[in-house]
Every structure is written in C-alpha cells, then in structure tokens.
Amino acid sequence: MGRVGVLLLNLGGPDKLEDVGPFLYNLFSDPEIIRLPFRWLQKPLAWFIATRRTRTSQENYKQIGGGSPLRRITEAQGEALKEQLSYLGQEAKIYVGMRYWHPYTEEAIAQITQDNVEHLVILPLYPQFSISTSGSSFRLLEKLWQEDPKLQPIDYTVIPSWYKQPGYLQAMAQLIAQELEQFPNPDEVHIFFSAHGVPKSYVEEAGDPYQQEIEECTALIMQTLNQPNVHTLAYQSRVGPVEWLQPYTEDALKELGAQGVKDLVVVPISFVSEHIETLQEIDIEYREVAEESGIHNFRRVPAPNTHPVFINALAQLVIDALKNPSFKLSQAAQMKKMVKMYPQERWEWGLTTSAEVWNGRIAMLGFIALIIELITGHGFLHMIGILQ
C-alpha cells in the first residue's frame, strides 16, 4: 500500500501556566470560536479577551496541576494506536495535530509531507461531529490542501464521526460498569451523561448534526451497557445569554437532587481524553453543585484515554477507512444545510464553543458584544441576543 499515516486531530491545551495566554489568543483568533461581522476585528479582539482572561484561566488550570494533560494523553493514545495497528498487521506512522496549541495541525502536516506519506487517515478524536470541533480542524485542513501543492499526491480519507463504532461503545459501557460496581446498589444509580454544549442556533440554523449524534450515542451506550439504570443527558459549558442545547448540566443536577437522587455516575460522553472540562468543571464545579443539591454519592466515569478496547476501536476505524472508498474534506461538513467548510460561510456571528476554553463558565459574551457594538455600531448586541 505504501507509507501509511494516521493524523489524530484534537483541540490542544496549554502545557503549563505560561502557555495559557497564547493558547487563549490562538483559540479566540479562530472564527469558529468568535464570528465577527468584520474579519479585521478578529485578532485585536482575540488579544483583548486573552489578556483579560489569562489570570482566571490560570487559576482553573492550577486546580488540575498547572496545565492541560491533553497533549500527553493524545500522544499516548497515538503510541497505543500504532502498536495495536502493528498487531493487526497494519504498519502506520501516527501524527498528532492540535488546533490551538503544540503540536499544531500545520506542524503535523509538514512532517507528513516530509515523511512522504502516501496514504493518510484523518481521524478526529471527537466521536461526534460539530462545526466547532471537527469542523474547525477540517476547515483548516481543506485550506492547507488547497494552498500546498505538496499535499496533492497524498491519498487521504477522513473519518468525520465514529460514535457508533462498536468497540468505542463497548469501552464506554465497561468504564460505566466499573463505576457502578462501586455502589452498594448498582442498578439504582442514576447515570448522568454530560456532553459539551453548543449554541442551539448551530443545530437549527446551520444544521449541525451534533445534538442528534450525541442523543444517538447516549442511547447506543445504554443499549450496550444493558442495565436497568435510569439515565439523563445534559449539556455543560454554556456561555453567555444566547440559548444553548438543553437541559443544562447544572440545572439538571439540581433537579435530580430535588427529586431525591442520591447516587450518581457522571459520564463525559463527548470527551475521550481527560482535560479541563472533566478534571475541573465536572470533578470540582459540578461535584459541588451536586453535593449542594443533596447528591452525596457522586462518581465520574474516566475518559477512555488509552483503554485497550477503545484503542482497538480506533485501530479498527483506521483499517476500515483504508479499505473503503476515500471520504474527502469537502464531504465532511455533514450538515443538512450544506454549509461549506472552507471558505467559511457567514451563517452566524457571535461566540461559539470549544472544549478546553470555557473553564469556570466564562461569562464574557456581553462584554465582547459591547466592545464590538462600540467599534462597529452594527447592532451586534441585538444580533447575538443580548437585547432580545
């Protein structure tokens, strides 16, 4: 087959406290995180927000050891995947491409061309597709492919989402079962799925399939688990006054507490690696909300990380992708309204979402909107719902 590479896509995160400011700047410079009516505002506003938010974000990262473990875990997943592929008879070199921090996607692509990779599988470490996660990385890759002639000979294929993969579902079911066994009455424990939220407009206006895929994934995991436990699905990390997917995790926890639920297992369904939203937001903030609501037996299912069943699932995805017809970046949007990945469609302006950013429930939307309103005078406050 020739030289085979696998590009693992992830968000990235600051390795140490000094990286938080530059990381935030990179993140807010992405038009998938803040959509503005004028592109020239992007970088100045990103610098302003990052400067204002660095200290608060650093405090959150201090609570989990002074930096994000995402790079370390993703690289470990890559090593485990390489070994499993070799065991299954498929030699491949693994590359890690982060969207907002080292190793950047651009760095990974440069190495891929230098290594003369002939067949490439692009595998986002997001089980479910969203415009703001896989979509942002796909847009960047499509731009790189259009601009760099060296990439044209590479026979590549994309795996847009893979939440139905049986091995992934089995890994999640095993991890949940292990936590349930820690309770005196496992069948009576309430299973609480917490997914990263997105603005409701993503689904209704742009046709983002994220909500549908999350709901289907939850149902498939419960089917695979095959236990009688009652379960709830909610969405975390909401920011600003615009409506996000509901129910919100914080509200749902309070409601369950009011209903008398005492035993709870939280499942971070949209994350396959530990990072700030599992270690800080769920383990610290939401645990506190649960305990204040009367839910005192609170446990959290670990992310799959390098769980052997999960790594084998990734290996099977790669092998299947190499056998099947190529799926191109231009096909990867998966949105009912066919929003183009690149160049970007201007279907919405305002704040969007990203997995490592909204630590501590950053409530900057109103302030950002005010700055833009003062600069542009274009009614931005009304556009994003501040004054509705």
GIFENNOR-V322261 format. One record per backbone hydrogen bond with DSSP energy under -0.5 kcal/mol. CO is the residue of the C=O (numbers start at 1). NH is the residue of the N-H. E is the energy in kcal/mol with one decimal. If there is no record, write none. Layout:
co:CO nh:NH e:E
co:CO nh:NH e:E
This chain:
co:3 nh:118 e:-1.7
co:3 nh:119 e:-2.4
co:4 nh:93 e:-2.3
co:5 nh:121 e:-2.4
co:6 nh:8 e:-0.7
co:6 nh:95 e:-3.2
co:7 nh:9 e:-0.6
co:7 nh:123 e:-2.8
co:8 nh:97 e:-3.0
co:9 nh:125 e:-2.9
co:10 nh:99 e:-1.8
co:11 nh:100 e:-2.3
co:14 nh:68 e:-3.8
co:16 nh:19 e:-1.7
co:17 nh:20 e:-1.4
co:19 nh:23 e:-2.6
co:20 nh:24 e:-2.6
co:21 nh:25 e:-2.3
co:22 nh:26 e:-2.5
co:23 nh:27 e:-2.3
co:24 nh:28 e:-2.8
co:25 nh:29 e:-1.2
co:27 nh:30 e:-1.3
co:30 nh:33 e:-2.3
co:30 nh:34 e:-1.7
co:33 nh:352 e:-4.3
co:34 nh:36 e:-0.6
co:35 nh:350 e:-2.3
co:38 nh:41 e:-1.6
co:39 nh:42 e:-1.7
co:40 nh:44 e:-0.5
co:41 nh:45 e:-2.4
co:42 nh:46 e:-2.3
co:43 nh:47 e:-2.6
co:44 nh:48 e:-2.1
co:45 nh:49 e:-2.8
co:46 nh:50 e:-2.6
co:47 nh:51 e:-2.3
co:48 nh:52 e:-2.0
co:49 nh:53 e:-2.3
co:50 nh:54 e:-1.6
co:53 nh:57 e:-2.6
co:54 nh:58 e:-2.6
co:55 nh:59 e:-1.9
co:56 nh:60 e:-1.5
co:57 nh:61 e:-2.3
co:58 nh:62 e:-2.2
co:59 nh:63 e:-1.0
co:61 nh:64 e:-1.1
co:61 nh:66 e:-3.0
co:61 nh:67 e:-0.7
co:62 nh:65 e:-1.4
co:69 nh:73 e:-2.5
co:70 nh:74 e:-2.7
co:71 nh:75 e:-2.6
co:72 nh:76 e:-1.9
co:73 nh:77 e:-2.5
co:74 nh:78 e:-2.1
co:75 nh:79 e:-2.1
co:76 nh:80 e:-2.5
co:77 nh:81 e:-2.5
co:78 nh:82 e:-2.3
co:79 nh:83 e:-2.1
co:80 nh:84 e:-2.3
co:81 nh:85 e:-2.8
co:82 nh:86 e:-2.2
co:83 nh:87 e:-2.2
co:84 nh:88 e:-1.8
co:85 nh:90 e:-3.2
co:86 nh:89 e:-1.5
co:89 nh:91 e:-0.6
co:93 nh:6 e:-2.4
co:95 nh:8 e:-3.3
co:95 nh:97 e:-0.5
co:96 nh:98 e:-0.5
co:97 nh:10 e:-1.8
co:98 nh:105 e:-2.0
co:103 nh:98 e:-3.5
co:104 nh:108 e:-2.0
co:105 nh:109 e:-2.5
co:106 nh:110 e:-2.1
co:107 nh:111 e:-1.9
co:108 nh:112 e:-2.2
co:109 nh:113 e:-2.2
co:110 nh:114 e:-1.9
co:111 nh:115 e:-2.2
co:112 nh:117 e:-1.9
co:113 nh:116 e:-1.1
co:118 nh:155 e:-2.5
co:119 nh:5 e:-2.9
co:120 nh:122 e:-0.5
co:120 nh:157 e:-2.1
co:121 nh:7 e:-2.9
co:121 nh:123 e:-0.7
co:122 nh:124 e:-0.6
co:122 nh:159 e:-2.4
co:123 nh:9 e:-1.8
co:127 nh:162 e:-2.3
co:127 nh:163 e:-1.0
co:130 nh:133 e:-1.0
co:130 nh:135 e:-2.7
co:133 nh:137 e:-1.6
co:134 nh:138 e:-2.9
co:135 nh:139 e:-2.3
co:136 nh:140 e:-1.9
co:137 nh:141 e:-2.4
co:138 nh:142 e:-2.7
co:139 nh:143 e:-2.1
co:140 nh:144 e:-2.3
co:141 nh:145 e:-2.6
co:142 nh:146 e:-2.0
co:143 nh:147 e:-1.6
co:144 nh:148 e:-2.0
co:147 nh:149 e:-0.7
co:148 nh:151 e:-1.7
co:149 nh:152 e:-1.1
co:151 nh:154 e:-1.3
co:154 nh:156 e:-1.1
co:155 nh:120 e:-2.1
co:157 nh:122 e:-3.0
co:158 nh:160 e:-0.7
co:159 nh:124 e:-0.8
co:162 nh:165 e:-1.7
co:165 nh:169 e:-2.2
co:166 nh:170 e:-2.5
co:167 nh:171 e:-2.5
co:168 nh:172 e:-2.4
co:169 nh:173 e:-2.3
co:170 nh:174 e:-2.4
co:171 nh:175 e:-2.3
co:172 nh:176 e:-2.3
co:173 nh:177 e:-2.5
co:174 nh:178 e:-2.1
co:175 nh:179 e:-1.3
co:176 nh:180 e:-2.4
co:177 nh:181 e:-1.8
co:179 nh:182 e:-1.5
co:180 nh:183 e:-1.8
co:183 nh:186 e:-0.5
co:185 nh:188 e:-1.8
co:186 nh:189 e:-1.3
co:190 nh:192 e:-0.6
co:190 nh:265 e:-2.5
co:191 nh:193 e:-0.6
co:191 nh:232 e:-2.3
co:192 nh:194 e:-0.5
co:192 nh:267 e:-3.1
co:193 nh:195 e:-0.6
co:193 nh:234 e:-2.6
co:194 nh:269 e:-0.7
co:194 nh:270 e:-0.6
co:195 nh:236 e:-2.9
co:198 nh:245 e:-2.1
co:199 nh:202 e:-1.7
co:199 nh:203 e:-0.7
co:200 nh:203 e:-0.7
co:200 nh:204 e:-2.3
co:201 nh:205 e:-2.8
co:201 nh:206 e:-1.2
co:202 nh:206 e:-0.6
co:202 nh:208 e:-2.6
co:203 nh:207 e:-0.6
co:206 nh:337 e:-0.5
co:207 nh:336 e:-1.0
co:209 nh:213 e:-2.5
co:210 nh:214 e:-2.6
co:211 nh:215 e:-2.5
co:212 nh:216 e:-2.5
co:213 nh:217 e:-2.5
co:214 nh:218 e:-2.5
co:215 nh:219 e:-2.0
co:216 nh:220 e:-2.4
co:217 nh:221 e:-2.5
co:218 nh:222 e:-2.3
co:219 nh:223 e:-2.2
co:220 nh:224 e:-2.4
co:221 nh:225 e:-2.8
co:222 nh:226 e:-2.2
co:222 nh:227 e:-0.5
co:230 nh:191 e:-2.6
co:232 nh:193 e:-3.4
co:234 nh:195 e:-2.6
co:235 nh:249 e:-2.3
co:236 nh:197 e:-2.3
co:243 nh:200 e:-2.4
co:243 nh:201 e:-0.5
co:247 nh:235 e:-2.6
co:248 nh:252 e:-2.8
co:249 nh:253 e:-2.4
co:250 nh:254 e:-1.8
co:251 nh:255 e:-2.2
co:252 nh:256 e:-2.3
co:253 nh:257 e:-2.3
co:254 nh:258 e:-2.1
co:255 nh:259 e:-1.4
co:256 nh:261 e:-2.3
co:257 nh:260 e:-1.3
co:262 nh:264 e:-0.5
co:262 nh:297 e:-2.1
co:263 nh:190 e:-2.3
co:264 nh:299 e:-2.4
co:265 nh:192 e:-3.4
co:266 nh:268 e:-0.6
co:266 nh:301 e:-3.2
co:267 nh:194 e:-2.7
co:267 nh:269 e:-1.7
co:268 nh:271 e:-1.2
co:272 nh:305 e:-1.9
co:275 nh:278 e:-1.1
co:275 nh:279 e:-2.9
co:276 nh:280 e:-1.9
co:276 nh:281 e:-2.1
co:277 nh:282 e:-1.3
co:278 nh:283 e:-2.0
co:280 nh:284 e:-1.2
co:280 nh:285 e:-2.0
co:281 nh:286 e:-2.9
co:282 nh:287 e:-1.2
co:284 nh:288 e:-1.7
co:285 nh:289 e:-1.9
co:286 nh:290 e:-2.6
co:287 nh:291 e:-2.7
co:288 nh:292 e:-2.4
co:289 nh:293 e:-1.1
co:290 nh:295 e:-2.9
co:291 nh:294 e:-1.4
co:294 nh:296 e:-1.1
co:296 nh:298 e:-1.1
co:297 nh:264 e:-3.0
co:297 nh:299 e:-0.5
co:299 nh:266 e:-2.9
co:301 nh:268 e:-0.6
co:304 nh:307 e:-2.9
co:307 nh:311 e:-2.6
co:308 nh:312 e:-2.3
co:309 nh:313 e:-1.6
co:310 nh:314 e:-2.1
co:311 nh:315 e:-2.2
co:312 nh:316 e:-2.4
co:313 nh:317 e:-2.0
co:314 nh:318 e:-2.1
co:315 nh:319 e:-2.5
co:316 nh:320 e:-2.6
co:317 nh:321 e:-2.2
co:318 nh:322 e:-2.0
co:319 nh:323 e:-1.3
co:320 nh:324 e:-2.1
co:326 nh:328 e:-0.5
co:327 nh:158 e:-2.6
co:328 nh:331 e:-1.6
co:329 nh:332 e:-1.4
co:331 nh:334 e:-0.6
co:335 nh:338 e:-2.1
co:340 nh:345 e:-0.7
co:345 nh:347 e:-1.0
co:350 nh:35 e:-3.5
co:354 nh:357 e:-1.1
co:354 nh:358 e:-1.0
co:357 nh:359 e:-1.4
co:358 nh:361 e:-1.7
co:364 nh:368 e:-2.8
co:365 nh:369 e:-2.8
co:366 nh:370 e:-2.0
co:367 nh:371 e:-2.2
co:368 nh:372 e:-2.4
co:369 nh:373 e:-2.6
co:370 nh:374 e:-2.5
co:371 nh:375 e:-2.2
co:372 nh:376 e:-3.2
co:372 nh:377 e:-0.6
co:373 nh:377 e:-1.8
co:379 nh:382 e:-0.6
co:379 nh:383 e:-1.9
co:380 nh:384 e:-2.0
co:381 nh:386 e:-1.9
co:381 nh:387 e:-0.9
co:382 nh:385 e:-0.8
co:385 nh:388 e:-0.6
